[in-house]
Amino acid sequence: MVSALLQDRIGPSGLELEVRESRESEFTPLFIEKEGDAVLLASDTMERWTSGHLRAAVRLEDLPPVISLSNAASVSGKARVPERRLATMFYHAPPTMTFGLLLHFVQTENQASYEDVAAGEYLKRQNKRLYSANEVP
């Protein structure tokens, strides 16, 4: 999966991305720096395929901060939430298909960080990792 975030203004996006260098789960706000910028977010599968060259994005989502409109800019003079669009492309492999590192990312000094695994087995592992910790006793 890969997602592209587009927003109608620069500044705070309402998204927070996990800071991976931290030992604890820490998130930092994502700002759109230039008009027309797009933010691309990679999935766990993309991280595996690229041997960590692209890091999976762990994110928290909230509404973008409200924009206050002056009476001159709007008939109603009310505030509004900026538009944000998120386009996501999903890829679902057959359960028996094995996937691993893409050859383009193999280098002698950087061998595969992940083993090849069948898509169904990988999905089982991910579900166990995500949902086992959240089980209610």
C-alpha positions in Angstrom: 0.0 0.0 0.0 1.1 3.5 -0.7 -0.9 6.7 0.2 -0.6 10.2 -1.1 -1.7 13.1 1.1 -2.8 16.4 -0.6 -4.0 19.5 1.3 -5.4 22.8 0.1 -3.0 25.0 2.1 0.4 25.1 3.7 0.9 24.6 7.4 -0.3 22.0 9.9 -2.0 19.0 8.3 -3.6 17.4 11.3 -1.4 14.3 10.8 1.3 13.1 13.2 4.0 10.7 12.1 5.9 8.4 14.5 9.5 9.4 15.2 11.4 6.1 14.7 14.6 7.2 16.3 12.9 7.4 19.7 12.7 4.3 21.9 9.2 5.2 23.0 6.3 5.8 20.8 6.6 9.5 20.0 4.7 11.4 17.3 5.5 14.7 15.7 3.1 17.0 13.7 3.4 16.9 9.9 3.5 20.3 8.2 2.9 21.0 4.5 5.8 23.4 3.6 4.9 24.5 0.0 1.7 24.9 -1.9 1.2 21.8 -4.1 3.3 19.5 -2.0 2.2 15.9 -1.6 3.2 13.6 1.2 3.8 9.9 0.3 3.3 7.3 3.0 4.7 3.8 2.6 3.3 0.6 4.1 5.0 -2.3 5.9 5.0 -4.3 2.7 6.9 -1.4 0.9 9.4 -1.4 3.8 10.0 -5.1 3.3 10.3 -4.9 -0.5 12.9 -2.1 -0.2 14.9 -3.7 2.7 14.1 -0.6 4.8 15.1 2.0 2.2 11.5 3.2 2.5 10.2 3.2 6.1 6.6 2.3 6.9 4.6 5.3 8.1 2.9 5.0 11.4 0.5 7.9 11.7 -2.2 9.5 13.8 -4.9 11.4 12.1 -7.0 14.3 13.2 -8.8 17.2 11.4 -6.5 19.9 10.1 -6.6 23.1 12.3 -9.6 25.3 11.6 -9.0 28.4 9.3 -10.6 31.6 10.5 -12.0 33.5 7.6 -12.4 37.3 7.7 -15.7 38.9 6.6 -13.9 40.1 3.5 -12.9 36.6 2.5 -16.3 35.0 3.2 -19.9 36.1 3.1 -20.7 34.1 6.3 -17.4 35.1 8.1 -17.3 31.6 9.6 -14.2 29.4 10.1 -13.7 26.3 8.0 -11.6 23.1 8.1 -9.2 23.0 5.2 -9.7 20.2 2.6 -7.4 17.2 2.8 -7.4 14.3 0.4 -5.7 11.0 1.0 -5.5 8.6 -2.0 -4.5 5.1 -1.2 -3.5 2.2 -3.5 -3.9 -1.2 -1.9 -2.2 -4.4 -3.2 -3.5 -7.7 -1.9 -1.3 -10.7 -2.9 -2.7 -14.3 -3.1 -2.0 -16.1 0.3 0.4 -18.5 -1.3 2.5 -15.9 -3.1 5.9 -15.4 -1.6 7.2 -11.9 -1.4 10.5 -10.4 -0.3 13.2 -8.0 -1.3 13.0 -6.4 -4.7 16.3 -7.1 -6.5 16.9 -3.4 -7.2 17.5 -2.9 -3.5 20.1 -5.8 -3.1 23.6 -4.5 -2.5 26.6 -6.4 -1.3 26.9 -4.1 1.8 23.2 -4.1 2.4 21.7 -7.6 2.3 18.0 -8.3 2.8 16.7 -7.1 6.2 13.7 -9.4 5.9 13.2 -13.0 4.9 10.9 -14.1 2.0 7.5 -15.1 3.4 4.1 -16.2 1.9 1.6 -13.4 1.9 -0.9 -15.4 4.0 1.7 -16.1 6.6 2.8 -12.5 6.7 -0.8 -11.4 7.2 -1.3 -13.9 10.1 1.9 -12.5 11.8 0.8 -8.9 11.3 -2.7 -9.6 12.7 -1.2 -11.4 15.7 1.2 -8.5 16.3 -1.5 -5.9 16.0 -4.4 -7.5 17.8 -2.8 -9.8 20.4 -1.5 -6.9 22.5 -5.0 -5.3 22.4 -6.9 -8.4 23.7 -9.3 -7.7 26.5 -8.8 -10.1 29.5 
